[in-house]
Amino acid sequence: MTYFRRACVCLVLLITPLFCQAQCSTSGCNCQPFRPDNPWKELQDGFQRFLSPRCNPPCLPPCAPRRDRCARCCGINGQTPFAVVLSCSDSRVPPEILFDQGFGDLFVVRVAGNVASDEVIGSIEFAVKKLGTKFIVVLGHEDCGAVTAAMGLTPETPGYIFPSILHLIYPVVPGRNLRDVTEQNALHTVKVLRESSPIIRDSSVGIKAAYYSIKEAKIEALN
């Protein structure tokens, strides 16, 4: 056998187990949907798990629920997220990590300033109507760049940027500091979601606004 052929055989033997492990099988898996009775409490508990020293890094057991092969493979047959999280696109605010959730747990919608644009509303409607998700969190955060920009710019300001985002934040800007505006923006988004969509406005759907303090490592409910 030539050196080249031996090398090819060795390569096949090395990578074949990797492909076998990547293939999904739900044999021996419990694929029942995870539907906590109190979604907000589950998110709060997840955040505490994330902060716990034993979750450093937060991808190791006993934390990181439903992030194993079974959780991934159970998703073959669809998704049943227990909560929608509308958060800012800020790279410091990844909902799945902050709330220590796994595959299929959260339906995450991210946009600068966590605003309720038409696309955002449509995405959340899909989760509520088609996936049966009945709990929504609008998560604002400390040092939000979109909110800061909205406070410092107007449509008449030279260098006006991303008006499609800023004009949705302007209603809560006047007369407040950055934290106040960020909190009011999250509450305003909740209000817009309810007013704009009968699907989201349904009495069976809960919506909570929250604020994430990066410095203090706290997530506080606002309503």
MOBELMO-V365607 format. One record per residue. N is the residue number from 1. RES is the residue in one letter. SS is DSSP state (helix for helix, strand for strand, loop for the rest). Layout:
{{N:RES:SS} {N:RES:SS}}
This chain:
{{1:M:loop} {2:T:loop} {3:Y:helix} {4:F:helix} {5:R:helix} {6:R:helix} {7:A:helix} {8:C:helix} {9:V:helix} {10:C:helix} {11:L:helix} {12:V:helix} {13:L:helix} {14:L:helix} {15:I:helix} {16:T:helix} {17:P:helix} {18:L:helix} {19:F:helix} {20:C:helix} {21:Q:helix} {22:A:helix} {23:Q:loop} {24:C:loop} {25:S:loop} {26:T:loop} {27:S:loop} {28:G:loop} {29:C:loop} {30:N:loop} {31:C:loop} {32:Q:loop} {33:P:loop} {34:F:loop} {35:R:loop} {36:P:loop} {37:D:loop} {38:N:loop} {39:P:helix} {40:W:helix} {41:K:helix} {42:E:helix} {43:L:helix} {44:Q:helix} {45:D:helix} {46:G:helix} {47:F:helix} {48:Q:helix} {49:R:helix} {50:F:helix} {51:L:helix} {52:S:loop} {53:P:helix} {54:R:helix} {55:C:helix} {56:N:loop} {57:P:loop} {58:P:loop} {59:C:loop} {60:L:loop} {61:P:loop} {62:P:loop} {63:C:loop} {64:A:loop} {65:P:loop} {66:R:loop} {67:R:loop} {68:D:loop} {69:R:helix} {70:C:helix} {71:A:helix} {72:R:helix} {73:C:helix} {74:C:helix} {75:G:helix} {76:I:helix} {77:N:helix} {78:G:loop} {79:Q:loop} {80:T:loop} {81:P:loop} {82:F:loop} {83:A:strand} {84:V:strand} {85:V:strand} {86:L:strand} {87:S:strand} {88:C:loop} {89:S:loop} {90:D:loop} {91:S:loop} {92:R:loop} {93:V:loop} {94:P:loop} {95:P:helix} {96:E:helix} {97:I:helix} {98:L:helix} {99:F:loop} {100:D:loop} {101:Q:loop} {102:G:loop} {103:F:loop} {104:G:loop} {105:D:loop} {106:L:strand} {107:F:strand} {108:V:strand} {109:V:strand} {110:R:strand} {111:V:loop} {112:A:helix} {113:G:helix} {114:N:helix} {115:V:loop} {116:A:loop} {117:S:loop} {118:D:helix} {119:E:helix} {120:V:helix} {121:I:helix} {122:G:helix} {123:S:helix} {124:I:helix} {125:E:helix} {126:F:helix} {127:A:helix} {128:V:helix} {129:K:helix} {130:K:helix} {131:L:helix} {132:G:loop} {133:T:loop} {134:K:loop} {135:F:strand} {136:I:strand} {137:V:strand} {138:V:strand} {139:L:strand} {140:G:strand} {141:H:strand} {142:E:loop} {143:D:loop} {144:C:loop} {145:G:helix} {146:A:helix} {147:V:helix} {148:T:helix} {149:A:helix} {150:A:helix} {151:M:helix} {152:G:helix} {153:L:loop} {154:T:loop} {155:P:loop} {156:E:loop} {157:T:loop} {158:P:loop} {159:G:loop} {160:Y:loop} {161:I:loop} {162:F:loop} {163:P:helix} {164:S:helix} {165:I:helix} {166:L:helix} {167:H:helix} {168:L:helix} {169:I:helix} {170:Y:helix} {171:P:helix} {172:V:helix} {173:V:loop} {174:P:loop} {175:G:loop} {176:R:loop} {177:N:loop} {178:L:helix} {179:R:helix} {180:D:helix} {181:V:helix} {182:T:helix} {183:E:helix} {184:Q:helix} {185:N:helix} {186:A:helix} {187:L:helix} {188:H:helix} {189:T:helix} {190:V:helix} {191:K:helix} {192:V:helix} {193:L:helix} {194:R:helix} {195:E:helix} {196:S:helix} {197:S:loop} {198:P:helix} {199:I:helix} {200:I:helix} {201:R:helix} {202:D:loop} {203:S:loop} {204:S:loop} {205:V:loop} {206:G:strand} {207:I:strand} {208:K:strand} {209:A:strand} {210:A:strand} {211:Y:strand} {212:Y:strand} {213:S:strand} {214:I:loop} {215:K:loop} {216:E:loop} {217:A:loop} {218:K:strand} {219:I:strand} {220:E:strand} {221:A:strand} {222:L:loop} {223:N:loop}}
